[in-house]
């Protein structure tokens, strides 16, 4: 990439041209970064569409076509998260060696092939194998795309960029699942499987229209000498544990709010999920123009308390209105928990370790959702829904303590 000569008078300007010796693949000029960012966002959306479209059809395939049980449905639907969790740190470490684009492209290809493999699966075991392979590809896409998006925005918007992958996934999930169901009813589930396998391949056409993000060796060496020396794993542990605890709120809302409200005689409880997801998307999109920063202990207390109060409100609600307000509060808190803790991780490591650190940190979200669903389901089954929401609230407050500890250590460091 050809660089313009450096101009001393531009050294304080907020544009990327003002930065000394920008490296190939780093932030593009302001007039181009929106297009580059849009391509990466679209790529993630097309890849995740493979997951969203098949959500309504996979359970039917398991029970009707492959004669599996409801337990088999659970294994099929959740198995991909196992390999996604394991793959994210591995691909994060590879970012420094091969760059973001090869990982995203390879991940998209793996997701496409695994999704098309659903169509040929003769039994549940093979279908689960396809889902495990899909998780590897998806883990690579999420790990590399996250750090790629962060590299494309100014430092003041890196927190917003950290949440972009989640925002895209929410939007695609909200649109893709109903479309997949409608397609299956209008045609056949096979058509849905074909479409789901093709969309990630289309993303490859977009992916090679923008420069790759890859840090040159000479710049990496200098930044490694001058930046923080914390290891990627160590930087991710405290924020990651806090994120795992916060993810109990996600599990409580998505998996249990509607059924818990119905159990207490409140109809239309699914609106709580809608309120939660809509709040998440609105706040994260708004952050593009007004990037909030909740990385201080005080900021973390505010967003964790918003989530905890929201969960407690849902659990004690005897009306739909108060439950929806609770969903909004949980969405407001969770919308900022991931990027705020992620910024703590990024600021604790040098540029050489950022990819691996952020990828390792992101895996804690998947762990929290899985553990949260299992643990809260057990509590609800043994002690009731009210006790379940109290447990989720207490877990979030424990996450708050860990988050404040992580922020305090970061400030002292």
C-alpha positions in Angstrom: 0.0 0.0 0.0 1.5 3.4 -1.0 1.8 5.8 1.9 1.6 9.6 1.6 4.5 11.6 3.0 4.1 12.3 6.7 3.2 15.9 7.5 4.2 17.2 10.9 1.2 19.6 11.1 -1.1 16.6 10.8 0.3 14.7 13.7 -2.5 15.7 16.1 -5.4 15.0 13.6 -7.7 12.1 14.5 -7.4 10.4 11.1 -5.3 7.4 10.3 -3.1 9.4 8.0 -1.9 11.3 11.1 -0.5 8.2 12.7 3.2 7.6 12.1 4.2 5.0 9.6 0.8 3.2 9.2 1.3 -0.5 8.4 -0.2 -2.3 5.4 -3.6 -3.6 6.4 -4.0 -1.2 9.3 -6.8 1.4 9.5 -7.6 2.7 6.0 -8.2 6.4 5.2 -11.5 7.7 6.7 -13.2 7.7 3.2 -12.5 4.0 2.8 -12.8 2.5 6.3 -16.6 2.4 6.2 -16.5 0.3 3.1 -13.9 -2.0 4.5 -15.8 -2.3 7.8 -19.0 -2.9 5.8 -17.4 -5.8 3.9 -16.2 -7.5 7.1 -19.7 -7.0 8.7 -21.4 -8.5 5.7 -19.1 -11.4 5.6 -19.9 -12.3 9.3 -23.6 -11.9 8.5 -23.5 -14.2 5.6 -21.6 -16.8 7.5 -23.8 -16.7 10.5 -26.9 -16.9 8.2 -25.9 -20.5 7.8 -26.5 -21.1 11.5 -29.7 -19.0 11.7 -31.5 -20.4 8.7 -31.2 -24.0 10.0 -32.4 -23.3 13.5 -36.0 -24.3 12.7 -35.2 -27.2 10.5 -32.5 -29.1 12.4 -34.8 -30.3 15.2 -37.2 -31.6 12.6 -34.4 -33.4 10.8 -33.3 -35.0 14.0 -36.7 -36.2 15.1 -38.5 -36.9 11.8 -35.8 -37.9 9.3 -33.2 -39.4 11.6 -35.6 -40.7 14.2 -33.6 -39.1 17.1 -34.9 -38.2 20.5 -35.4 -34.7 22.1 -32.1 -35.3 23.9 -30.5 -35.8 20.5 -31.9 -32.4 19.4 -30.1 -30.8 22.4 -26.8 -32.4 21.4 -27.2 -31.4 17.8 -28.1 -27.8 18.5 -25.5 -27.2 21.1 -22.5 -29.3 20.0 -21.0 -26.6 17.7 -20.4 -24.3 20.7 -17.9 -26.9 22.1 -15.5 -26.6 19.2 -16.2 -22.9 18.7 -14.9 -22.3 22.3 -11.8 -24.4 21.7 -11.1 -23.0 18.3 -11.3 -19.3 19.1 -8.0 -19.0 21.1 -6.2 -21.2 18.5 -7.2 -19.0 15.6 -6.5 -15.9 17.7 -2.9 -17.1 18.1 -2.7 -17.7 14.3 -3.8 -14.1 13.5 -0.2 -12.8 14.0 1.2 -15.4 11.6 -1.2 -15.5 8.7 -3.5 -12.5 9.1 -7.2 -12.2 9.5 -8.5 -12.7 6.0 -7.2 -16.3 5.4 -8.8 -17.3 8.7 -12.1 -15.7 8.0 -12.1 -17.1 4.4 -11.1 -20.6 5.6 -13.7 -20.5 8.4 -16.4 -19.4 6.0 -15.5 -22.3 3.7 -15.6 -24.8 6.6 -19.0 -23.5 7.7 -20.4 -23.8 4.2 -19.1 -27.4 3.8 -20.3 -28.5 7.2 -23.8 -27.0 6.6 -24.1 -28.7 3.2 -23.0 -31.9 5.1 -26.3 -31.8 7.0 -28.1 -32.9 3.8 -26.1 -36.1 3.5 -26.1 -37.0 7.2 -27.4 -40.6 7.6 -27.7 -40.5 11.3 -27.6 -38.3 14.4 -23.9 -39.0 15.1 -22.8 -37.8 11.6 -25.0 -34.7 12.0 -23.4 -33.9 15.3 -20.0 -34.4 13.6 -21.0 -31.8 11.0 -22.0 -29.4 13.8 -18.7 -29.9 15.5 -16.9 -29.1 12.3 -19.1 -26.1 11.8 -18.1 -24.8 15.3 -14.4 -24.9 14.2 -15.1 -22.7 11.2 -17.4 -20.4 13.1 -14.8 -20.0 15.9 -12.2 -18.9 13.3 -14.6 -16.4 11.7 -15.6 -14.9 15.0 -12.0 -14.7 16.4 -10.5 -13.1 13.3 -13.4 -10.9 12.3 -13.6 -9.3 15.8 -9.9 -8.2 15.8 -10.2 -7.2 12.1 -13.1 -4.9 12.9 -11.3 -3.4 15.8 -8.3 -2.6 13.6 -10.5 -0.7 11.2 -11.8 2.0 13.6 -10.2 4.8 15.6 -9.2 3.9 19.2 -12.1 5.9 20.6 -14.5 3.4 18.9 -12.8 0.2 19.6 -15.3 -0.7 22.3 -18.1 -0.3 19.8 -16.3 -2.4 17.3 -15.8 -5.2 19.8 -19.5 -5.5 20.1 -20.2 -5.5 16.3 -19.9 -9.2 15.8 -22.5 -9.9 18.5 -24.8 -7.2 17.0 -24.6 -8.7 13.6 -25.3 -12.1 15.0 -28.4 -10.9 16.8 -29.7 -9.2 13.7 -29.1 -12.2 11.5 -30.6 -14.6 14.1 -33.8 -12.4 14.4 -34.2 -12.3 10.6 -32.7 -15.7 9.5 -34.7 -18.1 11.8 -38.1 -16.9 10.6 -36.9 -16.9 7.0 -35.6 -20.5 7.4 -39.0 -21.5 8.8 -40.9 -19.8 6.1 -38.7 -21.4 3.4 -39.1 -24.8 4.9 -42.9 -24.5 4.9 -43.0 -23.1 1.3 -40.6 -25.6 -0.2 -38.6 -28.3 1.6 -36.1 -28.4 4.4 -33.5 -29.5 1.8 -33.8 -26.1 0.1 -33.1 -24.4 3.4 -30.0 -26.5 3.8 -28.7 -25.7 0.4 -29.3 -22.0 0.8 -27.6 -22.0 4.2 -24.6 -23.7 2.7 -24.3 -21.3 -0.2 -24.4 -18.0 1.8 -21.0 -18.4 3.4 -19.5 -19.1 0.0 -21.0 -15.8 -1.2 -19.1 -14.1 1.5 -15.8 -15.1 -0.1 -16.6 -12.9 -3.1 -16.8 -9.9 -0.8 -13.9 -10.8 1.4 -11.1 -10.3 -1.2 -12.3 -6.8 -2.1 -10.6 -5.2 0.9 -7.0 -5.3 2.3 -6.1 -7.9 4.9 -5.4 -7.0 8.4 -1.9 -8.2 9.3 0.8 -6.6 11.5 4.2 -6.5 9.9 7.0 -8.2 11.7 9.1 -5.0 12.3 6.1 -3.2 13.8 5.2 -6.1 16.0 8.7 -6.3 17.4 8.7 -2.6 18.4 5.3 -2.7 19.9 6.1 -5.8 21.8 9.1 -4.1 23.4 7.1 -0.9 24.3 3.7 -2.4 25.2 2.4 -4.3 28.2 4.0 -7.7 28.6 1.0 -9.6 30.1 0.4 -12.9 28.4 -2.8 -13.3 26.3 -4.3 -16.0 28.6 -3.6 -14.1 31.8 -5.1 -10.9 30.4 -8.3 -12.7 29.4 -8.9 -14.7 32.6 -10.4 -12.1 35.0 -12.5 -10.3 32.4 -13.4 -13.7 30.9 -14.6 -15.1 34.3 -16.7 -12.0 34.8 -18.2 -12.3 31.3 -19.0 -16.0 32.0 -21.0 -14.9 35.1 -22.7 -12.1 33.2 -23.7 -14.6 30.5 -26.1 -16.2 33.1 -28.3 -13.2 32.4 -28.4 -14.0 28.7 -29.3 -17.6 29.5 -32.0 -16.6 31.9 -33.7 -14.3 29.4 -33.3 -16.3 26.2 -34.0 -19.8 27.6 -36.3 -19.3 30.6 -38.0 -15.9 30.7 -41.0 -16.8 28.5 -41.7 -20.2 30.2 -41.2 -18.7 33.7 -43.7 -16.0 33.0 -46.2 -18.5 31.5 -45.8 -20.6 34.7 -46.8 -17.5 36.7 -49.8 -16.8 34.4 -48.3 -14.0 32.3 -48.9 -14.4 28.6 -46.8 -13.2 25.7 -43.5 -13.7 27.7 -41.6 -13.9 24.4 -41.8 -10.1 24.2 -39.2 -10.0 27.0 -36.7 -11.7 24.6 -37.7 -9.2 21.9 -37.2 -6.2 24.3 -33.8 -7.6 25.4 -32.5 -8.2 21.8 -33.9 -4.9 20.5 -32.2 -2.9 23.3 -28.9 -4.7 22.7 -29.0 -3.8 19.0 -30.2 -0.2 19.4 -27.6 0.7 22.0 -24.7 -1.0 20.1 -25.6 0.7 16.9 -26.0 4.1 18.6 -22.5 3.6 20.0 -21.1 4.2 16.5 -21.8 7.9 17.0 -21.6 8.1 20.8 -19.1 5.5 22.0 -19.6 5.0 25.7 -16.7 3.8 27.9 -17.6 1.7 30.9 -14.1 0.3 31.6 -13.7 2.1 34.9 -14.9 0.4 38.1 -17.8 2.9 38.3 -18.8 2.2 34.8 -18.7 -1.5 35.3 -20.8 -1.2 38.4 -23.4 0.7 36.5 -23.8 -1.8 33.6 -23.7 -4.9 35.8 -26.2 -3.5 38.2 -28.5 -2.7 35.3 -28.3 -6.3 34.2 -28.8 -7.7 37.7 -31.8 -5.5 38.5 -33.3 -6.4 35.1 -33.0 -10.1 35.8 -34.4 -9.8 39.3 -37.3 -7.7 38.0 -38.2 -10.4 35.4 -38.0 -13.1 38.1 -40.4 -11.2 40.4 -42.8 -9.8 37.8 -46.5 -10.5 37.9 -47.2 -8.4 34.8 -45.8 -8.3 31.3 -44.9 -4.6 31.5 -42.6 -5.0 34.4 -41.0 -8.0 32.8 -40.4 -6.2 29.5 -38.8 -3.3 31.5 -36.6 -5.9 33.0 -35.7 -7.2 29.6 -34.7 -3.7 28.5 -32.5 -3.3 31.6 -30.7 -6.6 30.9 -30.2 -5.6 27.3 -28.8 -2.2 28.3 -26.3 -3.8 30.7 -25.3 -6.7 28.5 -24.8 -4.5 25.5 -21.9 -2.9 27.2 -20.5 -5.7 29.3 -18.8 -7.6 26.5 -17.1 -4.5 24.9 -16.1 -2.9 28.2 -14.4 -6.1 29.5 -13.0 -6.7 26.1 -11.3 -3.3 26.1 -9.7 -4.2 29.5 -8.3 -7.3 27.8 -7.0 -5.4 24.8 -5.3 -2.7 26.9 -3.5 -5.4 29.0 -1.4 -6.8 26.1 0.8 -5.6 23.4 -0.3 -5.6 19.7 1.3 -9.0 19.1 -1.0 -10.7 21.6 -4.3 -8.8 21.0 -5.7 -11.3 18.6 -5.2 -14.3 20.9 -6.3 -12.4 24.0 -9.5 -11.2 22.5 -10.3 -14.6 21.0 -9.6 -16.3 24.3 -11.8 -13.7 26.1 -14.6 -14.3 23.6 -14.7 -18.0 24.3 -15.7 -17.2 27.9 -19.1 -15.9 26.6 -19.8 -19.3 25.0 -18.8 -21.1 28.2 -21.1 -18.8 30.2 -24.1 -19.4 28.0 -23.6 -23.2 28.1 -22.9 -23.4 31.8 -25.7 -20.9 32.5 -28.3 -22.9 30.6 -27.3 -26.1 32.4 -27.0 -24.6 35.9 -30.2 -22.5 35.7 -32.2 -25.3 34.2 -31.1 -27.5 37.2 -32.1 -24.8 39.7 -35.5 -24.2 38.0 -36.2 -28.0 38.0 -35.3 -28.5 41.7 -36.2 -25.2 43.3 -38.5 -23.3 40.9 -38.2 -20.4 38.5 -38.1 -17.7 41.2 -35.0 -19.4 42.8 -33.5 -19.6 39.3 -33.7 -15.9 38.7 -32.3 -15.2 42.2 -29.4 -17.5 41.3 -28.9 -15.7 38.0 -29.0 -12.3 39.8 -26.5 -13.5 42.4 -24.1 -14.8 39.8 -24.2 -11.5 37.9 -23.3 -9.6 41.1 -20.4 -12.0 41.6 -19.4 -11.2 38.0 -19.5 -7.5 39.0 -17.0 -8.1 41.8 -14.6 -9.9 39.4 -15.0 -7.1 36.8 -14.2 -4.4 39.3 -11.1 -6.4 40.4 -10.0 -6.7 36.8 -10.5 -2.9 36.2 -8.7 -2.1 39.4 -5.7 -4.3 38.5 -5.6 -2.7 35.1 -5.5 0.8 36.5 -2.8 -0.2 39.0 -0.8 -1.8 36.1 
